Amino acid sequence: MQTYRAAVIGCSRMGAFIDNEGIGHLASEVTDYLARNFPKSHAASFFAEERIDLIACSDLRTEVMAEFGNRYNVPKARQYIDYREMLEQEQPEVVSVATQPEQRAEVVIHAAEHGVKAIYAEKAMAASMDEADAMVEAVERNGVKFNLGTNRRWDTGFDKMKEIIDSGELGALRTLIIYGNGSLFNTASHNFDLILRLNSDAPVAWVAAHLPDGDKIIDGNLVREDPSGQGMIQFSNGVIAHALLAQLGWEAICEKGSITSFRDGAMWQIRRQNRLESFPRFERTSSGANIVTDLVHALDTGESTRGGVRVAHASTELIFAFMESHLRNGERVDLPLKGSKLRLQRDRAPRQPKFKP
Ligand SMILES: NC(=O)c1ccc[n+]([C@@H]2O[C@H](COP(=O)([O-])OP(=O)(O)OC[C@H]3O[C@@H](n4cnc5c(N)ncnc54)[C@H](O)[C@@H]3O)[C@@H](O)[C@H]2O)c1
């Protein structure tokens, strides 16, 4: 069976060590769910896929790469400070880009231009709309398979939720609620992708939003921190989404009932007319591993991935449309978004990964 050579760029938490992070403060059903949902990091997800050989890594921090090497059997000779040199020397077919969004576009575009066939890029896709546009162009022109790490698109619980919506048994989808939208780049990037998926990637007509700390955070065209944002998203097919800053969870409200997911997919409920029902059983799997398997399938067959660079661009556009609406005092901003020059540019050091569980 053919295997693909993979490399990780950005070997910190999401790149390699998030699997070690403590989950002890959560209720047992949540920890149980999360434990069964591992692997989570890119490296652990590559490791779990028998069709992938994880052969190299790149990070600016040599001590982080040394730990990566110990854990994932990547020798020192294949640990690179310069990802360009790594791509030239190692010629991987699959690359993961688990840096922060400020460094995403440069790395993805260089990889797409230098022979990489498939890219697993973390969310948020990019630090600006110009960078997101350039990524779409480079990825498509080079025929690269692409998935963004918005994990719920590959989560079997949300697959089941979408299956019920699409079956029409609850009537037509009318409203989507994001209960805890959170910070736009870090958390809402997940939420926006999820509502796009639940609404079958229908185009968005307009958004209207408010960022509680937006006036402090947005400085001309520079976005100095990752701002939280709440607002409305009107889809062109009539479905409306409301993004709140309340608590974790999502709800899809249809004409004759609703489906709610609480506690990050650990608990689910269906309301049919005025009756509450339990959610159907489904097999819980690792969404990270599913993202990698999807890329392998696309490489094998030439078919598209479930995500793709256009879908990634669509959720990124919502992040920037929220900020643009805030700057216009909550005015409706029409999509496709035009002329946004905002750029996320934080002054922050990378976080210290947890090397041991
Ligand atoms: N999908 C999820 O559930 C999930 C969870 C956590 C984090 N994330 C995302 O993953 C990304 C990374 O998050 P993190 O917490 O691991 O970040 P981090 O800041 O801890 O790590 C980023 C790493 O990238 C490295 N880096 C920066 N520039 C580089 C370059 N040019 N070449 C090679 N390495 C470079 C840094 O040295 C650092 O080790 C973020 O975009 C974050 O939003 C996603």
PDBQT file of the ligand as one rigid body, heavy atoms in Angstrom, charges set to zero:
ROOT
HETATM    1  N1  LIG A 401      -8.197  22.812  15.995  1.00  0.00    +0.000 N 
HETATM    2  C1  LIG A 401      -8.073  22.978  17.304  1.00  0.00    +0.000 C 
HETATM    3  O1  LIG A 401      -8.844  22.439  18.083  1.00  0.00    +0.000 OA
HETATM    4  C2  LIG A 401      -6.953  23.831  17.833  1.00  0.00    +0.000 A 
HETATM    5  C3  LIG A 401      -6.560  23.742  19.168  1.00  0.00    +0.000 A 
HETATM    6  C4  LIG A 401      -5.474  24.541  19.578  1.00  0.00    +0.000 A 
HETATM    7  C5  LIG A 401      -4.836  25.404  18.687  1.00  0.00    +0.000 A 
HETATM    8  N2  LIG A 401      -5.285  25.468  17.397  1.00  0.00    +0.000 N 
HETATM    9  C6  LIG A 401      -4.656  26.372  16.417  1.00  0.00    +0.000 C 
HETATM   10  O2  LIG A 401      -3.377  25.861  16.107  1.00  0.00    +0.000 OA
HETATM   11  C7  LIG A 401      -2.469  26.934  15.837  1.00  0.00    +0.000 C 
HETATM   12  C8  LIG A 401      -1.267  26.768  16.722  1.00  0.00    +0.000 C 
HETATM   13  O3  LIG A 401      -1.673  26.894  18.065  1.00  0.00    +0.000 OA
HETATM   14  P1  LIG A 401      -0.676  26.567  19.288  1.00  0.00    +0.000 P 
HETATM   15  O4  LIG A 401      -1.394  26.846  20.524  1.00  0.00    +0.000 OA
HETATM   16  O5  LIG A 401      -0.031  25.248  19.029  1.00  0.00    +0.000 OA
HETATM   17  O6  LIG A 401       0.383  27.759  19.010  1.00  0.00    +0.000 OA
HETATM   18  P2  LIG A 401       1.830  28.057  19.582  1.00  0.00    +0.000 P 
HETATM   19  O7  LIG A 401       1.993  29.534  19.530  1.00  0.00    +0.000 OA
HETATM   20  O8  LIG A 401       2.050  27.367  20.892  1.00  0.00    +0.000 OA
HETATM   21  O9  LIG A 401       2.783  27.355  18.524  1.00  0.00    +0.000 OA
HETATM   22  C9  LIG A 401       3.086  27.829  17.264  1.00  0.00    +0.000 C 
HETATM   23  C10 LIG A 401       4.428  27.223  16.889  1.00  0.00    +0.000 C 
HETATM   24  O10 LIG A 401       4.767  27.650  15.578  1.00  0.00    +0.000 OA
HETATM   25  C11 LIG A 401       6.164  27.884  15.550  1.00  0.00    +0.000 C 
HETATM   26  N3  LIG A 401       6.497  28.738  14.408  1.00  0.00    +0.000 N 
HETATM   27  C12 LIG A 401       6.232  30.059  14.242  1.00  0.00    +0.000 A 
HETATM   28  N4  LIG A 401       6.719  30.468  13.046  1.00  0.00    +0.000 NA
HETATM   29  C13 LIG A 401       7.299  29.386  12.459  1.00  0.00    +0.000 A 
HETATM   30  C14 LIG A 401       7.983  29.171  11.228  1.00  0.00    +0.000 A 
HETATM   31  N5  LIG A 401       8.180  30.174  10.355  1.00  0.00    +0.000 N 
HETATM   32  N6  LIG A 401       8.456  27.948  10.958  1.00  0.00    +0.000 NA
HETATM   33  C15 LIG A 401       8.276  26.917  11.830  1.00  0.00    +0.000 A 
HETATM   34  N7  LIG A 401       7.633  27.063  13.019  1.00  0.00    +0.000 NA
HETATM   35  C16 LIG A 401       7.156  28.283  13.315  1.00  0.00    +0.000 A 
HETATM   36  C17 LIG A 401       6.452  28.509  16.908  1.00  0.00    +0.000 C 
HETATM   37  O11 LIG A 401       7.828  28.440  17.262  1.00  0.00    +0.000 OA
HETATM   38  C18 LIG A 401       5.569  27.671  17.821  1.00  0.00    +0.000 C 
HETATM   39  O12 LIG A 401       6.251  26.545  18.350  1.00  0.00    +0.000 OA
HETATM   40  C19 LIG A 401      -3.259  28.231  16.074  1.00  0.00    +0.000 C 
HETATM   41  O13 LIG A 401      -3.682  28.765  14.862  1.00  0.00    +0.000 OA
HETATM   42  C20 LIG A 401      -4.435  27.781  16.920  1.00  0.00    +0.000 C 
HETATM   43  O14 LIG A 401      -5.599  28.560  16.710  1.00  0.00    +0.000 OA
HETATM   44  C21 LIG A 401      -6.293  24.693  16.959  1.00  0.00    +0.000 A 
ENDROOT
TORSDOF 0
